[in-house]
């Protein structure tokens, strides 16, 4: 890990987002609440929060940061689902990895919940794709 002992505690915020492409029929089922495993949006939000909190357990060189807020937004679009995560903390290092991990965890949860509907006749996923995972904003306030 990087030595942050000389750094000051300041307010940190980061927002990340990502997208999962899904079949139109799967999107329709999500909107109608017909996914067998449950409410995709609620479970994805919960998974994203948990992923943010567990970031240093997943990424070995990340510092354990006392997170103050994790907000997950999930929006169902015509071609898939967009996830946005915003993470806040007062600490010595940034929270962008926590935001990225939150997005990734939420999107992987969506895939897991809908995979039954995304498979083709050979058990493959020809149209399911995770993309555009990126940090869209990072803020540090003294």
N, C-alpha and C positions, 0 to 999 in steps of 0.2 A: 504494500500500500504506500501511497505517497504520504510524506510527512506534512501534516497540516497543523502541527502544534503551534506554529508562529502566526497562523492566520487568525483574524478576528471573526467572531460570530456576527453574521449579518443576515438580513432577510433574503431568502432565495425562493424563486418561483420558476417553474418550467412547465411548458405545455407541449405535448407530443400528440400526434395522431397517426392513424393508419386505416387501411381499408381492406375488406374482404369481399371479393367478387363472388356472387352466388347466383344460382339459377332463378329465373323469374318465379317459378313455382315455389321455390323455397322462400323467397322474399314474401310472397303472398301468404304462405303458412305462418311466417313470423308475425306479419301484420295482423293476422286473424287469430293469433294465439293458439295455433294448432300443432306446435312442435311437441312431440311425445315426451321429450325430456323436461319440458317446462317452459317458463317465461325466459326466453333468450336474453332479452334486454336486462332484466333484473339480475339474472345469474352472471351475465358478462360484466355488469357493473361491480358486483361483489367480487368476482375473480380479479378484476383490475385493481381494486383496492388492496386485496390480499397480496397480489403480485408486487405492488409498490412497496408494501411493508416488508416483503421478503427479499427485496433486491440484493442485499449483501449476502444472502444465503445462496443466491443463484449466480451472481457475478462475483467471483472470488476476491477481486481487488477493490471493491466498493466499500466505503466506510458505512457503518450503521448510523443512519441519520434519524433523529427523532422527528418524524413527520408530524406536521400540525394539521394538514388537510390534504385529502386526495379526493378529487372530484372527477367522475367519469361521465362523459356524455356519449350516448349511443344513438345514432340516427340511421334509420332504415331509408335507403335511397333506392332508386329504380334498378340499379345494377348490383347492389350489395349493401353492406353495413359499414358505416364510418364510426370509428371510436376516437374520442379525444379525451386525454387525461391531463389534468392540471394538478401539480403537486406543490405544496408550500411548506417551508420550514425556516427556522432561524438556525443557521449552522455555519461551519467554516468552509464547506464545500457545496457545490451545486447539486440540484435534484433532477437533472435531466435524465440520468440513468433510471431513476425511479419512475419518471413519467413514461419513458420508453418501455420499461418493463411492464408497467400497468397496461399500456396499449397492447403490447404483445400478449399478455396473459388474457386480457378480455377477448381479443380476436381469436386466440387459440381455443378459448372456451366456446365461442360462437361456432367455430368449425366442428368441435367435438359434438355440440348439441344438434347440429344439422347434417352431419356427415351421412347419415342414413338416407337423406333426401338428395344429396349431391352426387352419390355414386352412380356410375353408368352400369350397363349390364355386365361388365367385366370387373366391377368393383373398383374402378378407377375414378379419379376426380378431374375430368377434362376441362371443366370451366371454373372450378374453385381455385381462387388465387389470393394470397395475402400480398399486399403491395403498399407502397407509399408510407411506410413507417418512418417518421422523421420528427425531429424537434422543430416546432414551429415558432416557439418563443422561449426566451430565457431571460430572467431578470435577477439582478443583484442590487439591493438597496442598502446603502451604508446607514 
